[in-house]
Amino acid sequence: MDTKILLLEDDPMLNEGIAYALRKKGYLVYCAKNIKKASEYLNQPVNLMILDINLPDGDGRAFLKDVRQNDPVPALFLTARDTEADMLKGFDSGCDDYVTKPFSMAVLLRRIEALLKRSENTDSRFYHCGELVYDFDGKQLKKQGQEVKLTATEIRLLEAFLTHRNQVLTREQLLDMVWDTYENYVDEKTLNVNVGRLRGKIEEDSREQGYIRTVFGIGYKWSDRT
């Protein structure tokens, strides 16, 4: 799966230069020169954000704070603001690294690689796709930044889907994963009811094939919507 990077930099030449270097490394890069365009790209999950602070339509630090309400995506500030106070404000707003201009492209790439590697080890306990963020450790689901209340059974069902996402799971497999060690016997009707309840909490329209898709005659499949 491609590593997706959102680049928010209003200087056209610098934006193009960084994007070119990142693409040569095999990254998929979404380029934005203002916050409005960057927000549109965040309708799909990204692995890393590279943000300038001074932008035509706002402040990169405020943008990051807004994003972090819904998504723990790692972020690196790339800015001409090089005082200690500026750097501290950047870290206070939630950034994971801070690179000042002018900079070496080789050094920037190494910082990005290190941040992505570190993120792989820590962010694996989070699932984020579109408007959903699930914290495996905290057993907490958020939709558009708001907590979604789930029962214990719905949490086990959700985690079964997320740990096998984009895979077809038979009803028998789901019964084993969700209930086998907790209940003596549960039938497929109970499974279908709980899937329906979970759908109703996470989908805009639970009647449509969204995240949880019915595979007729077999079972269900969680589909990342990117």
C-alpha positions as CSV (number, residue, x, y, z in Angstrom):
1,M,0.0,0.0,0.0
2,D,1.3,3.4,-0.9
3,T,2.5,5.8,1.8
4,K,0.4,8.9,1.4
5,I,1.8,12.3,2.4
6,L,-0.1,15.6,2.5
7,L,2.2,18.5,1.6
8,L,0.8,22.0,2.6
9,E,3.2,24.7,1.4
10,D,2.2,27.9,-0.3
11,D,5.5,28.6,-2.1
12,P,4.9,27.0,-5.6
13,M,8.5,26.2,-6.4
14,L,9.2,24.8,-2.9
15,N,6.0,22.8,-3.1
16,E,6.9,21.3,-6.5
17,G,10.5,20.6,-5.4
18,I,9.6,18.7,-2.3
19,A,6.8,16.8,-4.1
20,Y,9.3,15.8,-6.8
21,A,11.8,14.5,-4.2
22,L,9.1,12.6,-2.3
23,R,7.7,11.0,-5.4
24,K,11.2,9.8,-6.4
25,K,11.2,8.0,-3.1
26,G,8.0,6.2,-4.0
27,Y,5.6,8.3,-1.8
28,L,2.1,9.3,-3.0
29,V,2.0,13.0,-2.5
30,Y,-1.1,15.3,-2.2
31,C,0.0,18.9,-2.8
32,A,-1.9,21.8,-1.4
33,K,-1.1,25.5,-1.3
34,N,-3.8,26.5,1.2
35,I,-5.7,25.1,4.1
36,K,-9.0,24.8,2.1
37,K,-7.4,22.5,-0.4
38,A,-5.5,20.5,2.2
39,S,-8.8,19.9,4.1
40,E,-10.3,18.4,0.9
41,Y,-7.5,15.8,0.8
42,L,-8.1,14.8,4.4
43,N,-11.4,13.2,3.3
44,Q,-9.1,10.2,2.7
45,P,-6.5,8.9,5.2
46,V,-2.8,10.0,4.9
47,N,0.3,8.7,6.7
48,L,2.0,12.0,7.3
49,M,1.4,15.7,6.9
50,I,4.1,18.3,6.0
51,L,2.9,21.7,7.0
52,D,4.0,25.3,6.6
53,I,2.8,27.7,9.3
54,N,2.2,30.9,7.4
55,L,-0.5,30.2,4.9
56,P,-2.7,32.4,2.7
57,D,-5.9,31.4,4.5
58,G,-4.8,30.7,8.0
59,D,-2.2,29.3,10.4
60,G,-0.7,25.8,10.0
61,R,-0.7,25.3,13.8
62,A,-4.4,25.9,14.1
63,F,-5.0,23.6,11.1
64,L,-3.1,20.8,12.8
65,K,-5.0,21.3,16.1
66,D,-8.3,20.9,14.1
67,V,-7.0,17.8,12.4
68,R,-5.8,16.2,15.6
69,Q,-9.4,16.3,17.0
70,N,-10.2,13.5,14.6
71,D,-7.0,11.9,13.4
72,P,-3.7,11.1,15.1
73,V,-1.8,11.4,11.8
74,P,1.9,12.4,12.4
75,A,2.9,15.9,11.3
76,L,6.1,17.8,10.5
77,F,6.3,21.6,10.4
78,L,8.4,23.1,7.6
79,T,8.8,26.8,8.2
80,A,11.0,29.9,8.2
81,R,10.1,30.5,11.8
82,D,13.3,29.4,13.6
83,T,13.2,30.9,17.1
84,E,13.0,28.6,20.1
85,A,9.6,30.2,21.0
86,D,8.3,29.4,17.5
87,M,9.5,25.8,17.7
88,L,7.9,25.4,21.2
89,K,4.6,26.7,19.9
90,G,4.8,24.2,17.0
91,F,5.3,21.3,19.3
92,D,2.6,22.6,21.6
93,S,0.2,22.5,18.7
94,G,0.9,18.8,18.3
95,C,3.6,18.5,15.6
96,D,6.0,15.5,15.8
97,D,9.0,17.2,14.1
98,Y,10.1,20.8,13.1
99,V,12.4,21.7,10.2
100,T,13.4,25.3,9.5
101,K,14.0,26.9,6.1
102,P,16.4,26.8,4.4
103,F,17.0,23.1,4.7
104,S,18.8,20.2,3.0
105,M,16.4,18.0,1.0
106,A,18.5,14.9,2.0
107,V,18.1,15.8,5.6
108,L,14.3,16.5,5.2
109,L,13.9,13.1,3.5
110,R,15.7,11.3,6.4
111,R,13.5,13.1,9.0
112,I,10.4,12.0,7.1
113,E,11.6,8.4,6.9
114,A,12.4,8.4,10.6
115,L,9.0,9.9,11.4
116,L,7.1,7.4,9.3
117,K,9.1,4.5,10.8
118,R,8.3,5.7,14.3
119,S,4.7,6.2,13.4
120,E,4.5,2.6,12.2
121,N,5.5,1.4,15.6
122,T,3.1,3.6,17.6
123,D,0.2,4.5,15.4
124,S,-0.6,0.8,14.7
125,R,-2.9,0.9,17.7
126,F,-5.1,3.4,15.9
127,Y,-7.3,2.9,12.9
128,H,-8.3,6.0,11.0
129,C,-10.2,6.2,7.7
130,G,-12.4,9.0,6.5
131,E,-14.4,10.3,9.5
132,L,-13.6,7.3,11.7
133,V,-10.8,7.0,14.3
134,Y,-10.6,3.9,16.6
135,D,-8.2,3.6,19.5
136,F,-7.5,-0.1,20.1
137,D,-5.9,0.6,23.5
138,G,-8.6,2.9,24.8
139,K,-11.4,0.9,23.1
140,Q,-12.8,4.2,21.8
141,L,-14.4,5.0,18.5
142,K,-14.8,8.6,17.2
143,K,-16.8,9.7,14.2
144,Q,-16.2,13.3,13.0
145,G,-14.5,13.9,16.3
146,Q,-17.4,12.8,18.4
147,E,-17.3,9.7,20.6
148,V,-19.5,6.8,19.4
149,K,-20.9,4.8,22.3
150,L,-20.4,1.0,21.7
151,T,-21.4,-2.0,23.7
152,A,-18.7,-4.6,24.7
153,T,-20.0,-6.9,21.9
154,E,-19.9,-4.1,19.3
155,I,-16.3,-3.4,20.3
156,R,-15.3,-7.0,19.8
157,L,-17.1,-7.1,16.5
158,L,-15.5,-3.8,15.3
159,E,-12.0,-5.1,16.3
160,A,-12.6,-8.3,14.4
161,F,-13.5,-6.3,11.3
162,L,-10.6,-3.9,11.7
163,T,-7.9,-6.5,12.3
164,H,-9.1,-8.4,9.1
165,R,-10.2,-5.4,7.1
166,N,-10.6,-5.7,3.3
167,Q,-11.0,-9.5,3.9
168,V,-14.2,-11.5,3.6
169,L,-15.1,-13.1,7.0
170,T,-17.7,-15.9,7.1
171,R,-20.4,-15.8,9.7
172,E,-18.8,-18.8,11.4
173,Q,-15.5,-17.0,11.6
174,L,-17.1,-13.9,13.2
175,L,-19.1,-16.0,15.6
176,D,-15.8,-17.6,16.7
177,M,-13.9,-14.3,17.0
178,V,-16.6,-12.4,18.8
179,W,-18.5,-14.8,21.0
180,D,-16.7,-18.2,21.2
181,T,-14.7,-17.4,24.4
182,Y,-17.5,-15.3,25.9
183,E,-20.7,-17.2,25.2
184,N,-21.6,-20.9,25.0
185,Y,-23.7,-20.5,21.9
186,V,-24.9,-17.7,19.7
187,D,-26.7,-18.1,16.4
188,E,-26.3,-16.2,13.1
189,K,-29.4,-14.1,13.8
190,T,-27.7,-12.6,16.8
191,L,-24.7,-11.9,14.7
192,N,-26.7,-10.2,12.0
193,V,-28.6,-8.0,14.6
194,N,-25.3,-6.8,16.1
195,V,-23.8,-6.1,12.7
196,G,-26.9,-4.0,11.9
197,R,-26.6,-2.1,15.2
198,L,-22.9,-1.4,14.5
199,R,-23.7,-0.3,11.0
200,G,-26.3,2.1,12.3
201,K,-23.7,3.8,14.5
202,I,-20.9,4.2,12.0
203,E,-22.6,4.6,8.6
204,E,-24.4,7.7,7.3
205,D,-27.0,5.3,5.8
206,S,-27.0,1.8,7.3
207,R,-28.9,0.5,4.4
208,E,-26.1,1.2,2.0
209,Q,-22.9,-0.8,1.5
210,G,-20.4,1.4,3.3
211,Y,-17.6,0.3,5.7
212,I,-19.4,-3.0,6.5
213,R,-20.3,-4.8,3.4
214,T,-22.5,-7.9,3.1
215,V,-21.1,-10.7,1.1
216,F,-24.3,-12.5,0.3
217,G,-24.3,-16.2,1.2
218,I,-20.9,-15.9,3.0
219,G,-20.6,-13.2,5.6
220,Y,-19.3,-9.7,5.8
221,K,-16.3,-7.6,4.8
222,W,-14.9,-4.3,6.2
223,S,-13.9,-2.0,3.4
224,D,-11.6,1.0,3.8
225,R,-13.2,3.8,1.9
226,T,-10.3,5.8,0.4
